[in-house]
Amino acid sequence: MDLAADGRVKEARAGQARPHMSAGPAQPTRRSRAAARAPSPYRARVTETPPEACLDAALPDLAGAFGLGEVRRRRFLADGLMNRNWLVETSTGSYAVKQITDVPLAKVRRNLAMLPGLAHDGLPVPAALQTADAECVVEVAGQGFCALPWVEGTHVQGTDLDHDQAHQLGELLAGLHRSLSRHASPSPSGAPVPRTTDAGTASRAADEHSARFPAQPTEVFDKETVEALHQRKDLLASHAGRQPQGSRLAGPHGWTHGDFQYRNLLRRDGAIVAILDWDRVAVRSYAEEVARTAQVQFGGGGRFSLDRVAAFVSGYRSLIPLSEGDLADAVHRLWWKRATDFWQLEFYFERRDPAFGDLFLADEALLHWWTDHFDEVRTAFATHHGPRRLGAVRSV
């Protein structure tokens, strides 16, 4: 998940308010969310090379290769988790420049090459700049960079969308899947194979992560995380028998975006003006991407906004048919994946970035709420209706 991929920022410009998600009612201790904490050994982000030095060394070559013109100002966008991004203002315009650090360059080249086709189909997709040799990625001193036109807009979190907007978001995702089926290559050769982690393996991973914290933690974050890991083990022990079965994913599959959610969508005047971050395009179950998008988009504050989930899924199903069984399978598998993975903590320790630690605690809150309201969540995904006012599906 790239919080600033392709150059967007959470606050589109100084003076504009950063969108907030409503906190919802207070949650019990096990659902506590990230809060302001005292420093700990991993509370400061560590990078090998300062962002400014990295870009400054490469900028002359990038400006020449992409025809950016005379560089007048550049600003590092610190919100990105995976890659490094800058706003670069030049004599020819404003651009989002990204240093690619998390994805093989060959994959980025493949993905960026399909963007003009998506834009031709009417999707809000800014196409990557190309060199005179039609290259979308330029390598400087062994590092890959790409550049896209800067797009003004803001990121609107899921609970700030009304019912019709949630429905339209589902329609947009379905339209994107249709367009990707025309422009992504090669054509899928076979159905994706599901991968699952058993409860025992996940429980041992929780122990391993717990051992990385002090035996008697004193920092608030350390205490909360160790407690959350103990509670995760309890959840796994209680639900070990609910591991998804079967060697095939339900429903249709094809090329998907991979991270279609509010952090990668820019809105202006209520409309989506840019879909960003194309690093994770891959062949997946369509229902899997629908479920994941709904979780990230409408699963904030430690709970799902079920009415918005229902509207979003209905919007998608109005263009691409997914059965209740397809969606139930995808939702079950996603819930189990969230119950058995610890990717946020792995990144927290590997990259020493506090944002991943905060994300872990926020996702833990949702996981426990989801487990307690599993049937209601499944019902929301199965509800099928057209655009209408909020309130038709109870938000628990």
N, C-alpha and C positions, 0 to 999 in steps of 0.2 A: 504494500500500500504506500503510495507516494503522495504525501500530503501537499506537495507543490510541484508535481511533475508538469513538464512543459511550460513552466513559468508562471503558474497562477499563484496568487497569494490569498490568504484567508481574508485579509482586509484589502479590498481591491485598490484602494487609494487612501492616503492619510485623511482622517476625518470621517471616513465611513465606518459604521459600527460593524464589528465582527459578529456574524450571526450566532445566536445562542439557542440551545435546545432547552425546553422547559425541564426543570429538574424532576418534577413529579413528587409524589409523597415521599417522606423520609423512609428509608429502608432499614431493616435490621442490620446488626453488626456485620454479618457475613456478606451483606450486599453493599458495604461501604465503598464509596468511590474515591478516586484519587483526589487529594486535597493538598494544600500548601504544606510542604514538609521541610524540615531542617536538612542541610546538606548531608550527603553520604558519599562514599567513595565513587559512586556512579552517577551522581546528580549533575555532573557537568559533561556536556558532549565533547568527545575527543575525536579529532580528525588528524590524519597524518600531515596534511598540508593545509595551511589557511586558505579558505575559499578565494579571497581576493588575490593571493599570490598565484593560485592555480589558474584563475581566469586571465589575469594580467599577462601571464607567460604565453597563453594560447591565443589571446584576443587578436593580435595582429594577423596571425595566420587564418583565424576564423573569419575575420572581417573581409580579408581578401578572397577567401574561398567562397563564402556565401554572398559576397557583394553587399555587405552591410553598410558601407560608406564610412565616413569619419565618426569614430566613437566619441561621444560627448559625455556620457555618464553611464555607470553600471552600478547595479545594486544587487547584493546577494539576498536570496529569498530563503530565510532560515527555516521555514516550515517543512521543507521536504525531509522525509524519513529515509528514502532509498537512494535517490540521486541528488546531485547538486544543481541548483537552478539560479539563474540571474535574469533580471530585467536589464537589457542593454538598449540605451537610447543613442541613436546615431543621426547623421544628416539625412538618412533616407527613411527613418521611421523608428518604431520601437519593436524589440524582438525579445522572445523568451529563448534563452540559451541554456541548454542542459548538458552537464557532464554525465555521461552514462557510466555508472559504476556497479549496477546491480543485475545487468542483463547482458548476455553475449551480443557483441556488435552485429553479428550476422542476423540475429533475430530482430534487432531493432531496425536494420535496413529492410528486412522483409516486411515488417509491420508498417513502417513509414511509407513504403512504396504503395500501399493499398489506399492511403488516405485520399488522394485525389479522386479515386473512384467512388468512395463513400460520399465525398462532398458533391460529386456530380449527381448522386442520387437524391440530393437535397438535405442530407444530414449536416448538422452544425459542426463540421470538422475542419479545423485549420490545417492546411497542408504544410508539410515541412519544406523549408527552403532547400534548394538544390545547388550544387556546384556546376561549373561549366561542363563537367563530365557526368551530370545527372546523378551525383552522389548525394544522399541525404545525411550521411554521417562523415565527418571529417576527423581524422586521427592526427593528434599533435602530441609528440613525445610519448607515444604509446597509450594516450588517453583518447576516448571517443567523445565527440560532441555533435549535437544537432541543434538546429535553430528553427523557430516557428514565429509567425507574426504574433505580436502581443495582442491579446484580446481583453478588453475591459469587461469586468463583471464581478459578481460576488458568488460565494458558495452558500447555498441555502440548505440548512439541515432539514431532515425529514419531517419533523413535527412542525416546521414552519410552512409546510405545503398544505394547501387545502385539498379537499377530496378530489376535485377535478384535476388539479395539478398532479396528484399522485396517480390518477388514472392515466393522464397524458404521459407521465414518466414511463409507465408500463408500455404504452403504445410506442414510445421512442425506442425502448430497448428491443421490442419486437421488430421494429423497422430496421434497427441496427443489425440484428441477427440476419434478417433477410438480405440486407445489403452486403454483409460480410460473406454470405453464401455465394454471392456473385463475384466478389472482388478478391477474396482471400485465396491463397493458393499454398500448397496443392489442395485438391479436393480431399476431404476426409476419407481415409482408406478403410477405417473400421471404427467401431464404437469405442469410446474411452473405457478403460477398465477401472472399476472402483478400487480404492485403497483404503483400508481401515487399520487402525491400531487397536489391539485388544486392551482390556482394562488393566491387566497385570503389567503390561509394558508401560502404559501411561502412569500407573501408580509408582512404578520404579523411577520414572522420569521426574515425578513430583518430588520424590525423596532426593534425587540428585540435585535438583534445583534448590531445595531447602538447605542442603548441605553447603551451598555456596554463600549462605548468609551466616552472620555470627551466631554462635550457639545461644547467646543471650542478647538478642538485638535490642538496640536502644533507639534507633531512628524509627520514626513513625512508619515510613514506607516499608522498611525491613520487617517490622512487626506485622503490618497488615498483609504483606505478601506471604510471609511464612504461615500466618493463620489461614490465608486463602488457599495455600497449597495443602494444608491439612484438611480443609473443607472439601477440596477437590478430590482427595483420596476417599473421603467419606462418600461423596457422590458416586464415584466410580464403583466402590464396593456395593452400594445400594442398587446400582443399575447395570451391573456387569452383564446381566442376561439380555440387555436391550441392544447389544451390538448389532448393526445392520448385517443381514445375510444376503447371499446371492452374488454371483459373479458378473451381473450386468446391471447397468443403470437403467432406470425406467424412462421411457419417453424418447423423443427425437433428440438428436445431437448435431453439432456443427461448430463452425468457428464462432468464438465469443470474445468479448472485450477483456474479461478477466478481472476488472476492478471498476465496474460501472456503479458509481455511487457519488454522493454529493461532493466529496472532496475533489472529484475529477469532472465536475460539471460546473460551468459558469453560467450564471443567469444575469440578465439585464432587463429591466422593465417587466419582470415576471416571466420572461421567456428564456429557454436555454439557448445560449449563443455559442457554446463551445463544449465539445466532449474532448477530454484530455487524457493523457497518460496511456499510451498504446504499447507499453512494455510487455504486457502479459496476455496478449492475444494468443489463444490456443483453442483446440478442439475440446469441447466439453458438452455435457448434457445441458440442454437449454434450461431445464428445470433447475439444475444446479445454480446457474447464474441468476435466475429469477429469485431463488431462495436466498442466495448470498447477498444480492442487492437489497432485498427487502430487509435482511438482518442488519446490514450496515446503515442503510438509509433510515429505517424506522425502528431501530432497536437501541436508541439512546436513552440515557437516564436510568439504565438498569431494568428496562421493560420494553415490550413491543407496543407501538401504537397500532392496535389490531385493525381499526377501521381503515387506516391508511394502507396497511398491508393488503387488505382485501381490495381496496380500490386499485392499487398498483398491479396486483396480480390479475385482476379483471381486465385492466387495460391491456396487459400483455396478451391474455387469452382471447381478446377480441380480434387479434390479428394472427396469432399463432396458437393453434389448439394444443393445450396440455390437459390431460385428464387429471381427475382428483388423485388417482393412483400415482401418476407421474410426480405430482407435487408432494404427495405424502412421502414418497420414497426420498425425494431430494431434501425435504425438511428434516426427516429422520436422520439421514446421512450427515447433513450439516450440523445438526445438534450433536451427534456423536463425535464428529470431527472437533468441534469446539470443546467437548468434554475430555478429549484425549490429546490435544496438542498444547504446546507451550511456546509457540514461536515468538511471542512477544518477549518472554524472559530470555530466550536464546539471543535475540537481537539486543536486548538490554545489556547483557553481559559482554557480548562480542563487540558491540559498537559503543558501549558506555554512553548510551543516549537515554536520558530520563523519560523521554516521550513514550518509549516502548514500555517502561515500567508502569506509567500511568494508564496506558492502553490496556495492559494486562488486568489491572484492577477493575477498570470500567467493564471489560468484557466478562470478567468473573461475575459481576453483578447481574448482567443479562443472562448468563448461563444458568444461574440458580433460579432466576425468575422464570425462564423458559422451561426448565425442568418441572417447576411447580405448576405451570400452566400449559403443559404440553398439548393437551387436547384442544384447548382454546386457540392456541397458535395454529394447529393443524386445521381447525375449522375456518379460521380467517383465510388461510391459503386456498381453501376449497370453495369459499364464497364467490359466486360469479354474478356480477351485475354491471350495469352501465354507469356512466357518470351521474352522480347525484350528491346531495349534501352529506356532510359528515354525520355520523351518529347511527348509521344502520347496523354496524357491527360494534358490539360492546368493546370498549378499550378497558381491559381489566386493570 
